[in-house]
């Protein structure tokens, strides 16, 4: 409406002023009516076209947002199901199952993956470190080094080290060496994970 009114005013006032100054004669009432109707029609068509384009852009953005949200929901469901799943460990000849949420540390040494639990129990995981990592929820666990996966709850402190590395202090009750270094390549990923996961 504003566009149509603006066009009508611009056509009639400056247009008639120009015709009067140039002494070209004025339009007849029927010509003025046709000009104004055509102007209103063009303004309406342009407005509708603008609405259609805007609606389509908003609709496509909404579709993309919905798809992204669905992917995030699936990932969250997958992570939640991982948190409540069980992992089989060996202790000597005996096998036992523990909940993923009870795992605190996994270390790969001499071809074996030793898993430390919340209550400082230990067991051997039959598989590779990457297979174990696939079973663990990403928001709780991080592969700090080539041979170590840790739970965020065992991290006591994080300090910068030389050459962009990070120095972690973990709970002494789990391992003899309570200090762990994260390489420069993994440091940025660790910061992002730890800051988004910290309570």
Backbone as a ProteinNet text record, in pm:
[ID]
protein_1_A
[PRIMARY]
XXXXXXXXXXXXXXXXXXXXXXXXXXXXXXXXXXXXXXXXXXXXXXXXXXXXXXXXXXXXXXXXXXXXXXXXXXXXXXXXXXXXXXXXXXXXXXXXXXXXXXXXXXXXXXXXXXXXXXXXXXXXXXXXXXXXXXXXXXXXXXXXXXXXXXXXXXXXXXXXXXXXXXXXXXXXXXXXXXXXXXXXXXXXXXXXXXXXXXX
[TERTIARY]
83.1	0	87.8	190	280.9	354	395.9	464.5	372.8	248.5	152.5	123.1	97.9	69.6	189.2	308.3	428.9	444.4	422	433.6	328.1	204.3	96.2	128.9	177.5	213.1	328.3	431.1	544.9	505	412.7	368.2	282.7	191.5	95.4	153.7	218.1	264.3	385.3	500.8	613.5	584.8	506.1	474.9	395.2	290.3	209.1	288.1	376.8	460.5	552	609.1	696.5	617.7	497.7	415.2	378.6	353.7	316.4	435.3	556.2	676.8	714.2	704.9	741.5	631.3	512.7	397.1	361	360.1	323.6	176	104.1	-37.9	-56.2	-172.2	-198.1	-268.5	-257.2	-329.1	-477.6	-557.4	-702	-728.7	-847.5	-882	-876.3	-917.5	-913.2	-769.2	-677.6	-536.6	-472.9	-510.5	-459.3	-506.7	-634.2	-688.8	-615.5	-589.1	-519.1	-375.7	-308.7	-170.7	-165	-259.8	-261.2	-297.4	-393.3	-430.8	-316.1	-247	-131	-22.3	-2.2	99	65.6	-61.6	-104.3	-87.9	-125.1	-114.1	32.6	121.8	265	318.1	276.4	320.4	273.7	147.6	94.9	170.9	198.4	271.7	412.8	480	614.7	613	510.7	498.9	474.7	383.3	354.5	478.7	551.8	674.7	777	786.8	877.9	836.8	706.3	655.5	687.5	665.3	690.1	838.2	927.4	1071.4	1110.6	1058.7	1089.9	1037.1	914	856	938.1	979.5	1057.2	1192	1258.5	1387.3	1371.3	1266.1	1241.6	1208.8	1132.9	1094.7	1216.8	1306.7	1427.6	1518.1	1529	1609.7	1550.3	1416.2	1349.5	1372.5	1367.7	1393.3	1535.2	1632.4	1770.9	1788.6	1722.2	1730.7	1671.3	1556.6	1491.2	1580.5	1642.4	1730.8	1850.7	1908.6	2020.9	1981.8	1861.3	1812.5	1788.1	1733.5	1709.6	1841.3	1945.4	2076.6	2131.2	2117.4	2166.2	2091.5	1959.3	1878.8	1923.8	1948.4	1996.2	2130.5	2220.9	2352.1	2340	2252.1	2232.5	2173.2	2075.8	2018.1	2123.7	2209.6	2316.6	2412.6	2447.4	2538.8	2475.6	2345.4	2276.5	2268.5	2244.7	2237.9	2375.6	2481.6	2616.6	2644.7	2593.4	2619	2560.1	2449.5	2383	2417.8	2505	2537.9	2644	2660.8	2756.3	2875.2	2991.6	3112.7	3170.4	3207.8	3261.4	3412	3457.1	3598.6	3640.9	3770.2	3825.8	3913.9	3908.4	3999.8	4045.9	4165.1	4212.1	4134.6	4072.3	3989.8	3842.1	3809.2	3668.8	3633	3507.3	3454.3	3345.5	3341.1	3235	3198	3080.5	3030.8	3019.7	3055.1	3038.8	2969	2903.9	2841.3	2947.8	2923.1	3017.3	3041.9	2936.8	2948.5	3043.8	3076.8	3169.6	3316.2	3341.1	3479.2	3539.4	3665.5	3733.7	3859.3	3922.6	4048.1	4072.2	4125.8	4164.9	4303.9	4396.5	4534.7	4577.6	4632.7	4681.9	4831.6	4868.9	5009.1	5039.9	5150.5	5199	5090.4	5009.4	4907.6	4779.5	4769.5	4648.8	4588.2	4456.7	4388.3	4334.6	4399.9	4359.3	4257.9	4143.8	4035.2	4024.2	4026	4012	3871.1	3805.4	3667.9	3665.8	3545.7	3525.6	3572	3551.2	3589.4	3731	3808	3948.1	3962.5	3860.4	3871.9	3935.7	3997.3	4064.9	4020.3	4021.3	3987.6	4051.4	4056.3	4115.6	4003.7	4009.8	3912.4	3964.9	3883.6	3924.5	3887.5	3979.5	3955.8	4059.1	4041.9	4135.9	4087.1	4176.3	4140.5	4034.1	4042.1	3942.1	3804.4	3800.5	3673.8	3613.3	3698.2	3649.8	3599.2	3673.4	3634	3497.8	3469.6	3339.8	3223.8	3251.4	3146.5	3124.3	3212.9	3206.5	3142.1	3059.9	2997.6	3100.7	3093.9	3194.3	3192.4	3076.3	3069.7	3134.7	3163.5	3225.7	3372.3	3408.8	3542.2	3618.7	3751.1	3838.5	3965.4	4006.2	4130.7	4244.9	4304.7	4405.1	4537	4575	4698.2	4668.2	4772.6	4756	4709.1	4746.5	4716	4632.1	4569.7	4495.9	4361.2	4256.1	4123.4	4086.5	4040.2	4006.3	3866.2	3809.8	3679.5	3702.5	3612.2	3633	3638.1	3575.1	3569.8	3704.5	3799.4	3929	4028.7	3988.8	4079.6	4076.9	4192.5	4203.3	4234.4	4329.1	4365.5	4420.7	4413.4	4467.3	4556.9	4679.9	4773.5	4844.6	4876.1	4951.1	5094	5145.8	5283.9	5357.2	5482.7	5564.6	5515.3	5539.2	5508.9	5361	5273.6	5129.1	5067.6	5144.3	5090.5	5011.5	4943.1	4870.1	4917.4	4924.4	4964	4841	4800.4	4685.2	4731.5	4660.9	4679.7	4553.2	4568.5	4452.6	4459.8	4352.7	4345.4	4453.5	4526.4	4639.2	4597.1	4473.9	4429.1	4420.1	4414.6	4398.4	4531.2	4630	4758.7	4873.5	4991.6	5109.5	5149.1	5154	5191.4	5063.7	5043.5	4918.4	4923.1	5033.7	5046.3	5041.3	4974.3	4954.8	4968.3	5046.1	5064.6	4981.5	4917.2	4838.9	4916.2	4931.7	5010	4943.6	5022.9	4973.1	4858.4	4866.9	4763.3	4629.2	4634.3	4511.9	4463.2	4547.4	4517.5	4388.9	4372.5	4253.4	4126.3	4131.1	4015.3	3982.9	4089	4067	4000.7	4050.8	3992.1	3844.4	3813.6	3673.5	3587.9	3637.4	3563.9	3549.4	3658.4	3656.5	3568.4	3577	3495.9	3348.1	3315.9	3174.3	3119.8	3208.3	3164.9	3171.4	3249.9	3270.8	3141.1	3124.5	3002	2989.8
-119.6	0	126.4	127.1	242.8	260.8	147.6	153.6	210	161.6	208.9	357.6	398.6	540.5	628.2	582.7	660.8	676.7	565.7	572.9	665.1	657.6	743.3	891.1	922.5	1062.6	1109.4	1023.2	1060.7	1079.2	995.5	1008.7	1133.7	1159.1	1268.3	1405.9	1420.4	1554.6	1600.5	1528.3	1574.8	1561.9	1454.8	1435.5	1550.7	1591.6	1705.4	1835.3	1847.2	1968.1	1976.7	1860.6	1858	1896.4	1838.3	1869.3	2017.5	2073.9	2217	2305.5	2269.3	2348.3	2334.5	2214	2190.6	2232.8	2268.1	2310.9	2206	2079.9	1970.3	1935.9	1995.8	1965.5	1852.9	1854.5	1754.9	1632.9	1520.2	1399.4	1417.3	1343.8	1345.1	1259.8	1272.1	1196.2	1045.6	1004.4	860.5	810.4	893.5	855.8	850.3	950.1	951.6	827.6	789.2	670.9	545.1	531.3	413.8	407.1	522.4	527.5	485.9	541.6	509.6	363.9	308.7	168.4	75.1	106.9	26.6	33.9	153.2	171.1	86.9	91.7	12.2	-136.5	-180.3	-320.9	-366.1	-285.5	-318.7	-325.1	-227.7	-226.3	-351.6	-393.1	-514.2	-637.9	-645.8	-761.6	-769.5	-651.8	-649.7	-689	-641.3	-674.1	-823.7	-880.4	-1023.9	-1106	-1063	-1131.9	-1126.3	-1010.4	-994.9	-1086.3	-1094.4	-1183.4	-1329.3	-1368.4	-1507.4	-1542.8	-1452.7	-1476.9	-1486.1	-1393.1	-1392.7	-1519.3	-1557.9	-1679.3	-1802.5	-1809.8	-1924.6	-1931.3	-1815.5	-1813.1	-1856.9	-1807.5	-1845.8	-1995.2	-2045.6	-2186.6	-2275.9	-2240.2	-2321.1	-2315.6	-2198.1	-2186.2	-2272.6	-2269.9	-2351.3	-2500	-2542.3	-2682.6	-2723.7	-2637	-2666.8	-2673.4	-2580.6	-2579.6	-2707.5	-2749.8	-2872.4	-2994	-3000.7	-3113.7	-3115.6	-2995.7	-2986.9	-3026.9	-2983.9	-3019.3	-3169.3	-3229.6	-3374.7	-3451.5	-3403.3	-3468.1	-3456.8	-3337.5	-3317.1	-3406.1	-3419	-3504.6	-3650.2	-3695.4	-3832.9	-3855.1	-3755.8	-3767.2	-3771.6	-3685.5	-3683.4	-3815.2	-3869.1	-3997.9	-4107.8	-4101	-4200.1	-4189.9	-4065.8	-4046.3	-4090.7	-4062.9	-4105.1	-4257	-4321.7	-4468.6	-4528.4	-4460.1	-4506.8	-4495	-4387	-4363.6	-4473.7	-4532.7	-4634.6	-4777.2	-4792	-4926.1	-4991.9	-5121.6	-5200.4	-5240.6	-5248.5	-5293.2	-5413	-5512.9	-5634.7	-5623.8	-5656.9	-5655	-5791.7	-5816.2	-5940.4	-5909.2	-5998.3	-5991.6	-6134	-6162.4	-6301.2	-6382	-6490	-6570.9	-6531.9	-6449.7	-6409.6	-6290.4	-6286.1	-6174	-6105.2	-5974.9	-5899.6	-5777.4	-5725.8	-5609.2	-5489.4	-5373	-5248.9	-5145.3	-5051.9	-4943.6	-4846.3	-4790.6	-4695.7	-4577.3	-4535.7	-4419.2	-4443.7	-4570.8	-4602.5	-4602.6	-4599.2	-4597.1	-4458.2	-4457	-4330.6	-4314.3	-4424.7	-4415.9	-4545.6	-4533.2	-4650.5	-4623.8	-4716.2	-4698.9	-4821.6	-4797.2	-4904.5	-4921.9	-5035.3	-5064.5	-5209.2	-5229.4	-5364.4	-5452.8	-5393.1	-5470.2	-5494.3	-5444.5	-5461.3	-5324.2	-5322.1	-5198.5	-5216.5	-5149.2	-5157.8	-5048.3	-5089.2	-4995.8	-4979.6	-4853.5	-4821	-4767.8	-4817.5	-4775.1	-4669.1	-4620	-4516.8	-4563.5	-4690.3	-4746.5	-4804.9	-4763.5	-4805.2	-4955.5	-5015.5	-5154.1	-5151.9	-5262.6	-5269.3	-5391.5	-5376.9	-5487.6	-5466.3	-5570.8	-5563.7	-5565.8	-5469.9	-5464.9	-5544	-5635.4	-5717.1	-5644.7	-5571	-5494.7	-5384.6	-5298.6	-5188.2	-5065.1	-4969	-4844.9	-4767.7	-4773.5	-4704.6	-4770	-4902.7	-4973.3	-4933.8	-4918.9	-4874.8	-4730.4	-4645.5	-4504.3	-4492.5	-4580.3	-4578.3	-4610.8	-4683.6	-4723	-4618.2	-4518.1	-4418.6	-4288.7	-4224.8	-4097.4	-3985.1	-3909.1	-3805.8	-3692.8	-3666.3	-3553.5	-3586.1	-3714.9	-3754.6	-3795.6	-3848.6	-3904.9	-3833.6	-3828.6	-3767.8	-3851.5	-3876	-3949.1	-3848.1	-3838.9	-3735.9	-3762.1	-3890.1	-3926	-4046.5	-4093.9	-4209.9	-4332.5	-4341.9	-4463.8	-4438.1	-4320.1	-4288.4	-4222.1	-4278.5	-4216.7	-4185.2	-4062.8	-4026.9	-3967.4	-3983.2	-3926.6	-3787.4	-3697	-3558.5	-3545.5	-3638.2	-3627.4	-3651.9	-3714.8	-3742.4	-3628.5	-3528.1	-3415.3	-3321.6	-3305.5	-3217.5	-3074.9	-3059.9	-2926	-2932.8	-2819.1	-2805.3	-2682.2	-2698.6	-2586.1	-2584.3	-2464.6	-2457.7	-2506.7	-2570	-2618.8	-2560.5	-2594.7	-2539.5	-2584.1	-2498	-2526.8	-2554.6	-2486.9	-2500.8	-2626.4	-2703.6	-2825.4	-2792	-2893.2	-2878.2	-2981.4	-2941.2	-3029.6	-3059.5	-3186.6	-3226.1	-3293.5	-3263.6	-3337.3	-3417.6	-3550	-3636.3	-3697.9	-3758.3	-3814.1	-3919.5	-3903.5	-3991.9	-4134.1	-4151.7	-4286.4	-4383.2	-4331.4	-4418.4	-4469.4	-4382.8	-4420.8	-4365.2	-4421.8	-4374.6	-4235	-4216.8	-4085.7	-4004.7	-3904.3	-3827.8	-3712.8	-3699.1	-3591.1	-3648.5	-3574.5	-3620.1	-3500.6	-3515.9	-3405.8	-3430.5	-3322.4	-3328.1	-3250.4	-3308.8	-3246.1	-3118.4	-3038.1	-2912.1	-2937.2	-3047.3	-3078.3	-3110.7	-3173.4	-3211.7	-3105.3	-3005.3	-2907.7	-2829.3	-2782	-2703.1	-2787.1	-2911.2	-3000.8	-3031.4	-3048	-3075.2	-2956.1	-2834.3	-2714.7	-2703.1	-2722.9	-2714.4	-2818.1	-2942.1	-3050.7	-3022.5	-2983	-2966.6	-2848.5	-2738.4	-2620.2	-2643.5	-2721.8	-2750.4	-2859.8	-2942.6	-3055	-3027.7	-2925.8	-2903.3	-2865.1	-2908	-2886.5	-2740.5
0	0	0	88.6	93.7	-39.1	-97	-226.1	-333.7	-338.5	-438.9	-420.6	-295.1	-268.1	-304	-270.6	-303.1	-453.6	-527.8	-673.9	-735.1	-682.7	-734	-709.9	-589	-557.4	-645.5	-662.2	-746.3	-892.7	-938.5	-1077.8	-1099.4	-1005.6	-1026.1	-993.6	-879.2	-839.8	-923.1	-914.1	-997.2	-1147.7	-1184.8	-1326.4	-1383.5	-1312.3	-1359	-1352.2	-1251.6	-1243.4	-1365.1	-1405.2	-1523.2	-1649.4	-1666.1	-1783.9	-1788.6	-1667.8	-1662.4	-1697.8	-1645.5	-1674.9	-1822.2	-1876.5	-2016.3	-2113.1	-2060.9	-2141.7	-2246.1	-2199	-2289.4	-2281	-2190.7	-2172.5	-2072	-2006.6	-1903.5	-1962.1	-1888.7	-1928.6	-1901.6	-1977.9	-1950.4	-1826.5	-1770.3	-1649.5	-1673.1	-1793.8	-1823.4	-1832.1	-1889.2	-1897.2	-1757.1	-1674.2	-1536.5	-1461.3	-1481.3	-1415	-1459.1	-1589.1	-1641.4	-1586.4	-1587.2	-1536.3	-1389.4	-1310.6	-1167.9	-1141.2	-1218.1	-1200.6	-1236.7	-1347.7	-1387.8	-1281.2	-1227	-1121.4	-998.3	-955.6	-839.3	-867.4	-989.2	-1026.1	-1024.5	-1081.2	-1082	-939.1	-855.7	-715.5	-643.1	-668.2	-605.1	-651	-781.4	-833.9	-775.9	-767.7	-710.7	-563.5	-490.8	-348	-328.3	-408.6	-399	-432.9	-536.8	-575	-460.9	-397.4	-283.8	-168.4	-141.3	-36	-66.7	-192.6	-232.9	-215.1	-260.8	-247.6	-100.5	-19.1	124.2	192.5	156.9	214.8	177.7	50.6	5.4	77.3	92.9	163.3	308	375.9	515.3	525.9	428.3	428.1	411	316.2	296.2	419.4	482.9	605.6	716.4	726.9	829.3	804	677.4	642.6	681.7	651.4	686.8	837.7	908.8	1055.5	1113.8	1058.7	1106.9	1082.6	963.8	933.4	1027.7	1051.8	1144.4	1285	1327.7	1461.2	1473.1	1368.2	1369.6	1381.5	1310.1	1319.7	1461.4	1521.3	1658.3	1756.9	1737.4	1826.2	1814.6	1691.5	1671.5	1739.2	1725.4	1788.7	1940	1995.8	2140.9	2190	2114.9	2151.9	2148.8	2045.3	2032.9	2150.8	2188.7	2301.6	2433	2448.9	2571.4	2581.2	2466.8	2469	2499.2	2452.7	2483.7	2633.2	2694.8	2837.5	2924.4	2880	2961.8	2918.4	2818.4	2769.6	2858	2837.5	2916	2829.5	2892.4	2823.9	2897.9	2819.4	2878.7	2898.5	3020.4	3053.9	3106.8	3103.5	3157.5	3277.5	3374.3	3488.2	3514.6	3469.7	3472.7	3369.7	3414.8	3324.4	3332.4	3430.9	3450.9	3362.7	3322.8	3245.7	3326.7	3316.8	3385.4	3301.4	3327.6	3252.4	3345.7	3290.5	3367	3279.4	3343.8	3269.9	3221.4	3104.4	3045.1	3139	3209.2	3298.2	3414.6	3442.6	3551.9	3509.4	3379.9	3329.5	3353.5	3397.6	3421.1	3336.4	3301.2	3227	3151	3030.5	2950.8	2894.2	2920.8	2875.8	2795.6	2678.6	2592.5	2616.6	2672.5	2701.6	2667.2	2593.6	2561.9	2499.7	2413.7	2342.8	2419.3	2543.2	2623.8	2655.5	2664.6	2702.8	2843.7	2937.6	3077.7	3106	3158.5	3188.7	3339.7	3385.4	3527.3	3550	3654.4	3683.2	3793.2	3819.9	3921.3	4059.7	4089	4220.2	4218.3	4118.8	4103.2	4077.9	4019.6	3973.3	3835.2	3797	3668.9	3590.4	3459.8	3371.5	3235.7	3157.2	3023.6	2919.6	2827.3	2718.2	2599.6	2548.6	2434.3	2305.4	2254.5	2132.3	2121	2020.9	2002.2	2078.4	2091.6	2161.1	2083.2	1951	1868.7	1882.5	1896.8	1919.3	2053.9	2154.1	2284.8	2276.2	2205.9	2191	2123.6	2027.8	1958.3	2051.2	2158.5	2253.3	2362.3	2369.4	2476.3	2427.8	2510.7	2471.3	2462.7	2353.3	2327.4	2429.1	2488.8	2582.8	2716.9	2742.4	2868.6	2853.3	2736.2	2717.9	2606.7	2625.1	2524.9	2511.2	2387.3	2364.8	2371	2490.1	2516.8	2444.8	2436.6	2365	2276.6	2208.5	2120.8	2196	2323.7	2400.1	2525.6	2537.2	2659.1	2629	2688	2685	2829.3	2852.8	2991.5	3002.5	3121.8	3156.9	3213	3187.3	3231.1	3383.5	3455.9	3601.8	3669.3	3599.9	3664	3643.3	3566.5	3541.5	3661.6	3723.2	3840	3796.4	3703.1	3655.7	3514.4	3446	3310.3	3309.8	3260.4	3256.4	3121.5	3071.3	2944.7	2963.5	2860.1	2861.1	2740.4	2726.4	2618.7	2481.8	2382.8	2241.6	2216.1	2291.1	2268.4	2324.4	2400.4	2460.5	2586.5	2640.5	2765.7	2866.3	2991.3	3100.4	3185.1	3188.3	3268.3	3396.6	3502.4	3627.3	3650.9	3665.1	3687.1	3826.8	3869.8	4005.4	4027.7	4134.5	4163.3	4196.3	4240.8	4281.5	4164.1	4042	3925.6	3870.6	3863.5	3804.2	3887.4	3866.8	3940.3	3893.9	3761.1	3706.7	3685	3768.4	3763.5	3663.4	3590.6	3492.6	3351.7	3265.6	3127.4	3034.9	2928	2833.3	2707.9	2663.4	2538.9	2433	2316.6	2209.8	2159.3	2089.2	2033.1	1935.9	1860.3	1761.9	1828.2	1945.7	2014.8	2113.5	2141.6	2246.4	2218.5	2094.5	2061	2075.5	2027	2038.9	2184	2265.9	2408	2476.7	2449.6	2512.1	2478.1	2350.7	2306.7	2378.5	2385.8	2453.7	2601.8	2667.1	2812	2853.7	2777.9	2811.5	2786.2	2683.2	2656.1	2746.5	2802.9	2884.1	3033.4	3071.7	3214.2	3283.5	3405.7	3478.7	3520.7
[MASK]
+++++++++++++++++++++++++++++++++++++++++++++++++++++++++++++++++++++++++++++++++++++++++++++++++++++++++++++++++++++++++++++++++++++++++++++++++++++++++++++++++++++++++++++++++++++++++++++++++++++++

